[in-house]
């Protein structure tokens, strides 16, 4: 049975050309150096991520549900880093095994998801900031004000993480699409050029090390930031007074 070939896919290479391509890749110093650099970067990122997840103090101020989501993302990044070390490390040791003649058509969808996810965080953050500014004018309840404030604090933590993730992955996806459209040909040298470019400009591993650096920076900055002793802003003073009154009433009800 003959399998139809997509008109957008490059024609498959012959066995001889595939063997020649594998030999060129295995002997290419640029490709091997980029593979080794990604393994080392991911390993350093894993160590920093474990350290940051253990000592971070930036999630203590958010709602438990948001804390669970953020810390779950930390563990997913650690698992992703371990996968990079394992997969790329094995390929690096074995001088890789690369399959040519295939283009991942899902890259455009993945790029769209990255951009859409970042856009959702931006919109939610803007909506909650606008609600916080208008809460006194609307005469909202204390519970509503408290929830809006928690949302804003949570998005202030999540947005930099989402931006780093979107930037590192989207850049890589765009490079893959451009390389597949321009450089893909029917010779082993063309395949080597594409493989080398994709390996050198694969920035997804940067997220594994940039995320813990961001968390450590925010934790250190939070520890060094002096606590507010006097609150001068009327809106902040009003929120503090209402919060204290709310918890005083709640404590009185529980002790009654």
N, C-alpha and C positions, 0 to 999 in steps of 0.2 A: 504494500500500500504506500503510495507516494504522499508525503506530507507537504501541503502547500507552503510556499515560502512567502513571507510578508514582503510587499514591494518596498517597504522602508528599511528592511534589514539588509546589511551588506552580505554579499555572497560568501559562503563558507570557504575557508582555505583548504587546499588539498593537504593530504597527510604529510607530504614532504615539506610544504611551506610551514605547517604547524610545528613540525620537528625543528625546522630552522629557527622559527620564532622562539620556541622554548629554549634553544641553545643560546640565542642572543640575549634573552631575558636573564637567564641564569648567569651570564657572564657580564651583564651590564652593571658597572659600579654605581651609577646614579640610582638605579632602581633598588639595588641591594642596600645602599646607604640610607635611602628613604625608608625602607622596610625596617632596618635596625633602629633608625631614629624614632619611628612610631612606637616600636616596642619599648624603648627606653622612656619615651615621653609618657606612655600609658602606665608604665610601672611606677614612675615618679608620681603621676596623678593619683594612682590607687593609694599610695602611702599617704599623700596629702589629704585625700578624700576621707580616709579612715580617721586620720588625726582631726580633721575639721568636723566630721560628723560626731566625734566623741566629745570635743571640747567646745563646740559652737554654742553660743548663747543668744543667737538672733531669733530663734523660733519660740523662745519662752514667752514672748509678748503677744503671740497670735493665738487664735482659737485652737483647741485640741484637734479639730477636724483639719484645719489648715496645716497644723504642725505634722499631723500624720501624712498628709499629701507631700509636704516638702521633704520630710525625712525619708519617705518611701522613694522619692526621686533620688535622694542621695545614694541609697542602696542600689537603685537601678544603674546609676552612673558607675558605681564600683563594679557591678556585674559586667557592664559594658566594657570597662577598662580591662577586666580579666579576660573577656572574650578577645579583645584586641591583642593582648599579650599572648594568649594561647594560639590564636589563628595566625597572626602575623609572625609570631615567634617560630611556629612550626614551618611556615612557608619560608622564613628566612633561613632556618637551619637546613631545610631540604632544597634550598635554591628554588623554591616555589613550584607550584603546578598551576599553570594558567590556561584557561579555556578561551579560545578566540572564536570570533564569529557570532557573538551574541551581544545584543544591546538591550539593556533593561528599560523597557517601555514604561515602567512604574516610576521612573525618576521624576517625571513631571508631576505626577500625583503627590509624591513625597515632598517635593518643593512647595506645592500648593498648600499641603497640610502644615508645613513649617510656617509659612507666611500667614496662613489663616489663624494658627494658634497664637502667634505673636499679636496679630490684629485684635483677637478676642481679649487678650490681657490688656491691651492699650485702651480699648473701649470700656471694659469693666472698671479699670482704674479711673478713667476720666469721669464716668458716671458716678462713682462713689465720691470722688473729690467734689463734684458739683453738688451732690446731696449733702456733703458735710458743710459746704459753704452756705447752703440754703436751709439748714436744719433749724436755726433759730427763727428765721422768718416764717417757716412753715409751722412752728409750734409743735414739733414732733415730740414724741414721748422719749423718756430717758433710754428705754430699751432700744428704740430705733437708732438714737444717736450713738449709743454704745456699739451697736452692731455695725453701723457705717464706719465708725472709727476703726474697729477691728478689721473690716474689709480693706480700708486704705492701708493700714499697716501691713496686712498680709500681701497686698499687691505690690507694695514698695519692696518687699523681699523677693517675691516671685518674678517680677518683671525683669530685673537684671539677669536672672537665671534663664528666663525664656528668651531674652535677647541674645545671650551668648549661644544658646542652643540653636536658635534660628540662624544666626550669623555663620557659625562654624559649619553647619550642615548645608545650608542653602548655597554658600559659596562653592562647596564641593560638588553639589548637584549641578550647578550651572556650568562648572568646568567640565564635568563628565558629558553633559549634553553638547557643549560646544566642540569638545574633542571628538565625540562620536560622529558629529555632523560634518566636521571639516577634515579630520586627519585619518579617518578610517579608509583603508584601501585594501588592495588584494595582494600586497606583498608583505613579507615578514618584517621588513624595515618599517613599514607603516604601522604594523601591529606593535612593534617595539616602541615606536614614538608615542603611540596612544598609551601603552602600558606605563611607560616612564612618566609621562605627564600626569596620569591619574594617580600614580604613587607619590610623586613629589608634591602635588597640589591637593592631596587629601587632608583637609583641615578638620575632619571630624574628631580626630584624636585630640585636637586642641581643647575641646570642651571638657575632656576628662581632667585636664590639669588646670584650666582656667576657672572651673567651678569651685574647687577647694580653695584656690587662691582668693577668689571673691569672698567666700565664706570666712576664711581666716582674717581677711582685711576688715570685713564688717564686724567680726567678733572683737578684734583688737580695737577698732575705732569706737565700738560701743563701750568697751571697758575703760578707755581713756577719756570718753566724753563725760564731763562733770554733770552730776545730777542737778535737776532744776530745784532750787530751794525756794525761789520766789517766782511766781507766775504773774506776769504783768498784762498779758493779753486778755481782754474782757471775755472773749469766747472761750478760751482755755480755762479761765477762772470759773466761768459759769458751768462748764462741763465738769470740772473737779468738784464744785459744790454740789451739783446734782448727783454725781456719782457717790460722794460721801453720804449724802442724804438717803440715797437709795439703799446702800448697804447698811446704814444705821437702822432704817426701817425693817430691812430683811432680818437683821440680827435681833431686833426687838421681837419680831414675830416668832422667830425660832426659839427664843429664850422664854417666851410667854407660856 
